[in-house]
Amino acid sequence: MRQSLRAFDPALNPVPLHLVDKAGCTEALGRLGSRAGEWAAANGFEAAVGQLLLVPGEGGSAAAALFGVADPEDPGFAAGDLARKLPAGDYALQLEGNARQETLLAFALSSYRFDRYRRPSTQRPPVIVLDKGDDAEALGILLDGVSLARDLINTPANDLGPAELAAAARELFAIHGGSTRVVEGEALVADGFPMIHAVGRASSRAPRLVDAVWGADDAPKVTLVGKGVVFDTGGLDIKPASGMALMKKDMGGAANVLGLASMIMAANLPVRLRVLIPAVENAISGSAFRPGDILDSRKGLRVEIGNTDAEGRLVLGDALTLADEEKPEILIDMATLTGAARVALGPELPPFFTDDEVFAGVLATKADETRDPLWRLPLWRPYESYLESRVADINHINTSGAGFAGSITAALFLSRFVEHAATWVHFDIYGWSPAERPARPAGGEAQGIRALFALLTERFA
């Protein structure tokens, strides 16, 4: 994505790129000369949203480019479409103010391509040349974090198992001077993570817990927990083939917290950052955990298994307990957890849950400001009765709620493993863009982390 933006260079002669609406189209064309207006008329250009016009110059090269938006002063992410509509070349965005940085970000986000398994392309992409006043560092921090999350989600499970996910975390923290500890295989039981072990033990690839730390020990504690299920067959409650098609993205929570961690460390925020990732594969073998099993947990709660396809909340339960033990100021978990969240809000609007009213209000504001949409759902305590078990302390799925409130009851289950953190926030993300949209190419997606980074930056920096 960074390759779509080029540092300022006085030797370049980029094509001026104008964002125009219907009301200002005639004036904009007039500034380019009468021939530009004639060319626009001949090509039916009316500055409709998403419409592109290249005005020819001398020798057949483009003299200017015009792109239709609803509001040139506040184009939002609509201009991200330029990344796939502009021909190869260097362009100079003719836009000032706060909208400029946002438009540059949208263009770069739209330029992302996952090419690991493709032959190298010989086609040169369009590039926007930055001005001296552009904050290239801030853009780079966001782009690197989002790119990391997208790359990890898009990588198939044959190349991204628990070991590779742990290695990605270790590499990221090593770059920034952090440290990483990994608890693997049978050591999970000895170290007090029985649910992580139970979920991952059926796979030929050993389960593990990644525990990465960065920052000064006396700084405010910010802890991120990400669901790292590298592939989910559903276990013995096996998914149908259609349900497994996207299960390489079931580690999307882990990918997103690593993307957020990348931003935090690159910006050198004055926090003590900790990232916990239970990295497992929910496979099927003779050692797979079963419906009706009762598992111990690090918290001491005994958990009855209602369905082995709801494994994410189990591994998160042990990881959240560990995170909560040191009483962090902010504890955030992210997980591709429930289909119920998608039914309620669709793939583009992840819900979040918290009892911290102030944090929720600020986060909602940052989600709007960064165009990183989020929506708060309630931790509706009366629904805790849906998690009751006749034989254990708790059932891990909604067994008595007639299929209602699946995302809420999953959040309520997780809340049983958090009691000491000053603020706890749970995100039930999708981690995937099913269709191409401006700034959001189809495939693995970072959701919520730009809004969270903006909140953490404001709070700590």
N, C-alpha and C positions, 0 to 999 in steps of 0.2 A: 504493500500500500504506500509506503514511503516513496517508492519509485515514481508515483504519480505526481509528486510535488518536487520541484527543482529549486535549488537555492538561487537567490538573485545573482544575475550575471549581466553586467552592462554590455557584454559582447553579443548577447542574444537579441533577436528581433522577434519577440513572440506576437502572435495574432491577438489583437484586442478582443476580449470576450465580454459581451454586454448581456445583462439580464434585463428583460423588458416585459412589460405587460401590455395589454391591448390599448389602454389609454395613452401610454407613452410611446407606443410603437412608431407613430408617424414622426414624432419629434426626434427619436433616436435615429431613425433612418435619414432624416433631414440633415443631421450632423455629419453623416457619412457621405452626403452628396446626392444629387438627383438620380444618378444611375443606380444607387443603392435602393431607392424607392421603387424604381422601375423593375429592378431585379426581384424585389420582394413581391411585387404585384404579379409578376410573371410566374413566380413559384408558389403563389397562394399563401404567402406568409402573413399571418395576422397576429402573431405573438400569442397563440393559444398555448396553454400550459403544456410544456414538454416539446413544443415545436422548435426546430433548429433551422437556422438559415446561415449559410456561409456566403458572404459577399465577396465576389471575385475581385482581385486586384491586378496589378501588372504581371504579365507573364504567366497568368493562370493560377498564381498563388492566392490564398485567401487574404483579403484586406481586413476583414472583421468577421466575427461570429456573433449572432444574436440568438438568445434562447428565451423562450416564453415561460414566464412564471406568474403566479397570481399576484404577488406583491414584490417588486424589485427591492424594497427596503427591508423586507422580511421574507426571504424566499424559502426559509426552512431547509429541509433536506431534499426538496424537489430538484434542486440543481445537481444532485448526485447522479441523475440520469445522464448528465453530460459525459460521464466516464465511459458509457457504452455507445453514445451517439456521435461524439466528436471523432473526426478522423485523426490519424497520427499527426503529431505536431506539437509545438510549444505555444501556449496561450497565456495571456495576461488578463486576469480577472479585473474588470472595471467596476469595483464595488468597494465602498468604504464602510467604516463603522463596525458595530458588533456582528452584523450579518456576514461580514467578510470571513472571519475566522470560522464561523459555522459552515459557510459554503465550502471553504477549503476542506474542512473535515468531511463534509458529506461527499465531496468529489473523491477524496482519498479512500473513504470507506467503501464507496461504490466500485473502486478500482481493484478491490481484492479479488484474487483468483487463487484457487487451490490447485496447483500444478504439479504436485509431487509425483503423480502417476501418469502424467502426460508428457509427450515429447515436447522439448523446448519450443516455444513459439518464436517465429521469426518476425511476427507482426509487432511493430512498435506502438505502444499505447499513447494516447494523448496525455500531455503533461501540462500542469499549470506552474508557471514560474512565480515564485514568491517575491514579494516586495521586501524592502529592507525592514519595514515596520511589522511584518508578520511574525508571530510567535511560533517559530519552527520547533522549538524545544517542546512547548506545550502540545503541539500537534503530534510530535513524535511519540511522546509519552502515551497519549491516548491510542494512537495507531498501533504501537507495539503491543499494548495490552490486549486490544481487540483482536489483532492478528494472531497472537498466541492462543487465545481462547478458540478462535475459529479453526486454526490449524489442528489443534488437539481433537476437537469434536469431529472434524472431517476425516481424520485418520482412521482407517478401519481397524477392527479389533485384532486382526492377525498381526498388525504391526504396532498396536498400542494395547499391550496387556498391563497387568498390575506393575510389573517390573519397569516397563517403559514409561508409564505414568509417573512412577516414583522417580525415575531418572530425569524426567522433564522438570519436576519440582526441584530436585537436587541441583540441576544445572542452573536454573533460574536464580536460586538463592546463592549459589556459588558466585555467579556474575556480580552480585551486589554485596558480597561479603557476609552473607548469612550462613547458617549451619543447618544441616538436615540429619535427622535420625529416622531410621526405618525399622519397624518391628515386623518380622516376617514369619509366616507359617505357624508352627506350633508355639513359637514364642509369644504369639498373641494371647493364647490361653494363660500362659505363665505370667504375663504382664497385665492381665486383667481386661482383655478385650474379647470376651467369649462370643458376642454376637457377630463381630466382624469375622472371626474365625469360622463360625458356623455357616455364614452365608457363602464364604469363599472356598471352603474346604473341598467341595466336590470337583473343583477345577484342577486340571494338571498344572496350572499356573498358580503358585501359592499366593494367598491373600497377604496383604500387608497394610500397616498404618504408617503414613508419612507424617512426620512431625518436623516442620521447618520453622526456624526462628531468625529474625533480623531486627536490629535496632538496639538501643540502649535499654538495659534492664530496668532502669528507673523511669522510663518514659511511659505514658499512658498505654495500657494494654489493649490492642485491637486484635481479635482472633477471628480467623476465617475458617469455616469448615465446609468442605465440598464433597458431595457424593461422587465417588469414583468407581462406579460399577461399569467396567470397561465393555461388558456385554451382558445382556440380561435375556436368558432364554425363558425366564419365568420360573426356572427350577422345576420341581415335580408338578407344579401347577403350570404346565408348559404353555407358552403363548402359541397361537396359530402362526402360520408363516407370515401373514400380513402384519401381525403384531411385532415380529422380530425385524422387520425390514430396516427400521431406523435405530435399532438398539445399540449400535456403536456410539450413539449420542447419549447413552445413559450415564456417561461420566461428565456430562455437560456442567454439572455443578462444580466439580473439581476444576474443569477447564476455566470456568468463569472466575473462581476465586484466585486461580493462578494469574489470570489476566489482570484482576484487580490488584493482586500483590505486586505484579510487575509495575503498575502505575505508581503504587505507594512507594516502592523502593526507588524507582527512577526519579521521582519527585523529592526523594529524601524527606518525607514527612516525619516529624519528630514523634514517632510512636514506636512501641515495641510490638512488632508484627509477629503473629504466629499463624501458620497455616497447617491445618490438619486434614488429611485426605485418607479415608478408608478406601483402599484400592483393591477391588475384588472382581472376580467374574462369577456371576450366578449361573453355574453350569449344572449338569445332571450326571450323576454317577451313583454308585452304591453308597457313597458317603454323604449324599445330599441331605440337607435338613428337610423335614417333612411337615405337612399340615398336621396340626395337633401336637407337635413337639412343644416342649416348654424349655425356653432358653434362659440361662442366667445372663445377667448384664453387669457391666461395670458399676452401674448405679445401685445394684443390689435388688432391683426389681426382677421378678420372674415373669417372663413374657410368653404368653401362649401364641403360637403361630396359627393365624387364621388362613393365610394364603402365602405360598412361597414366592409369588410374583410381587409381593410388597416388601422386597428385601431392603430397599434403600433406607427406609426409616429405621431398620435394625442397625445397619452399620453406622448411621448417623447418631443413633442413640449412644453407642459406646464412645464415639468421637466427641460428641457434645458433652458428655459427662467429664471426659478428660479436660476439655477446654474450660468447663465451668469451675473446675477444682481450683484454679488460680484466680478466680473472681475478676475476669477481664472487664474493662470499662465498656467495651462494645464487643458483642459476640454475634457474628453473622454466619448463617449457614445458607447454602444454595444447593438446590437439588432439582433434577428432572424427576419429580416425585409422583405426581398423580395425573391421570387422564381427566379427573374431575375438574382440575384447574383449567384445562383446555376447553372443556365443555362450558364452563362458566364464562371464561373471558377470551377464549380463542388463543391462537399461537403468538399473537403480537403483544399481548398485554399480561405480563406475569403478575400474579398476586404476591403480596408480602403480608406477613403477620407480625405484630408486635403489640405489647401492652404499653409501650413508651409513647405517649401521646405527642410529646414535643418532637421526638425523633421522627415519628411518622409524618408530622406536619412538614418538617424541614425536608424530609426525603421526597414527599409529594411535590414540593416546590422545585427541588433539584431535578426531579424526573421531567417536569415540564420545561425547565430552563435548558436542559441538555438534550431534549427530544429523545429521552430514553424512557419510554412509557412504563409505568408501574401502577398498580391499583391495590389499595389496602383491603383485605378481607378480615373479618373479625375472628378472634380467638373466643368463640362462643362456648363458654364453659358448660352450659347445660348439655351440650353434645358429648361431654366426657362419658356420660352413661352409655353411649354407643360402643365404648371400648371396654366395657366390663367383661370379665372372664369368670366363669364358675370354678375354675381350677387353678388360676394363677393370679398374680397381682394385676395384670392387665392383658388384654388381647391387643395385638398390634394392628389390627384392622377393624373397620366399622362392621360389626357383626349383627347389630340389632337396630340399625338405623334405616333399614329398607333401602340401602344404596344411596341415601342422601348425604350431602355435605362431605364428600370424600376428601377434598383438599383441606377443609377445616379440621376434620377428625385426625388427619395425618399430622397437621400442625399441633393439635392438642396432644397427640402421642409424643411428639418431640419435646413439647414443653415440660413433660414429666422428667426430663433429663437435664433441665436447666433450672437452677434456683439461686445461684450466687452472682451471676453476671449482672452488672448494673443495667445494661440494655441488651436484650436479645431480639434479633430479627431473623425470621425465616422466609426464604424466597422459594416459591414453587415455579421454577422456570421451565420453558420448553427447550431452549437452547438450539433452536432450528428455525430457519426461514423457509417455509414450504414453497414460496414463489419469489421471483426477483422483484425487489422494490428499491426505490432510491435509497442509497446508503446501506442497504441490507441485501446483499446478493443471496441467492438461494443456497441453502446449506447451513453448516454450523454457524451459530450466532452468539455473540456476547449480549446478554440482557441484564440491565440493571447496574452494570459495573461503572459506567460513565457517571450515572447519577450518584452512586455511592462514593466514587472518587471525588466528585464535586463537594459532597457533604463533608467527607473526611478532610479535604483540603481546607474548607472554610472553618471547620472546627479546630483543627490542630495547627494549621500553618499560618 
